[in-house]
Structures are given as C-alpha cells and as structure tokens.
Amino acid sequence: MKDIFQLHDVARIKAGPYAGLVGRITQQLPGVGGGWLMVRIEGVKDGESVDVEKKFRPSELERNHG
C-alpha cells in the first residue's frame, strides 16, 4: 500500500545517502507521479552531523513506525 504524506508528517528515507534517517515533511511540490516532498533531515549518520532539506519522491519515503 502506498503511503500518503501530509505536511509536518515524519518519514523515513528508504534509499540513497540518507537511507535510514528520519525527517519531517516541510513542503509538498506538484508533479507527475505524486509530485515531490521537501524533507528536513536532522540527525547523525556515520558519525557525521546531518542538517539538510532535500527533495524526495513519495516512493523514496516510508512512514516512521519507530
């Protein structure tokens, strides 16, 4: 089942350099195939501090059930 995200929802990144990190949806951008979601990611990955805002397709995210 496809996850549907709303503004300020918490989502886990499934792939790429930020895989496994959790971020908050800050903006929804229109587009084909569900559009894009801007995600604010704050945390630590491989001992490095991460504080970025990046654009993801909804298929690259999943609900954070943790």
C-alpha positions in Angstrom: 0.0 0.0 0.0 1.3 3.5 -0.9 2.0 5.9 1.9 0.3 9.3 1.7 2.2 12.1 3.4 0.8 15.3 4.8 2.7 18.5 5.8 4.7 18.0 9.0 4.4 14.2 8.9 7.5 12.3 9.9 9.0 10.0 7.3 12.0 7.6 7.0 14.2 7.8 3.9 14.4 4.4 2.1 17.4 4.8 -0.2 20.4 7.0 -1.1 23.0 8.6 1.2 20.3 9.5 3.8 18.8 6.0 4.0 17.6 5.1 7.4 17.4 8.7 8.6 14.1 10.3 9.7 12.9 13.7 8.5 9.8 15.9 8.6 7.8 16.9 5.5 8.2 20.7 5.1 6.6 21.3 1.7 4.6 19.4 -1.0 5.5 20.2 -4.6 3.3 19.3 -7.5 4.4 17.0 -10.3 3.8 13.8 -12.2 3.6 10.6 -10.3 2.8 12.1 -6.9 5.0 15.1 -7.1 7.8 15.8 -4.7 8.2 16.3 -1.0 10.7 18.6 0.7 12.0 16.8 3.8 14.0 18.4 6.6 16.6 15.8 7.9 18.4 16.4 11.2 20.4 13.6 12.8 23.7 11.7 12.8 24.9 9.3 10.1 28.2 7.5 10.2 29.4 9.9 13.0 28.7 13.0 10.9 26.0 15.5 11.8 23.3 15.9 9.2 21.1 19.0 8.9 19.7 19.4 5.3 16.5 19.9 3.4 16.2 17.7 0.4 13.6 16.9 -2.3 12.3 13.3 -2.4 9.6 11.4 -4.4 7.0 9.8 -2.2 8.2 6.4 -3.3 11.6 7.1 -1.7 10.0 7.6 1.7 8.1 5.4 4.2 6.1 6.1 7.4 8.3 6.1 10.5 6.8 3.4 12.7 9.5 3.6 15.4 
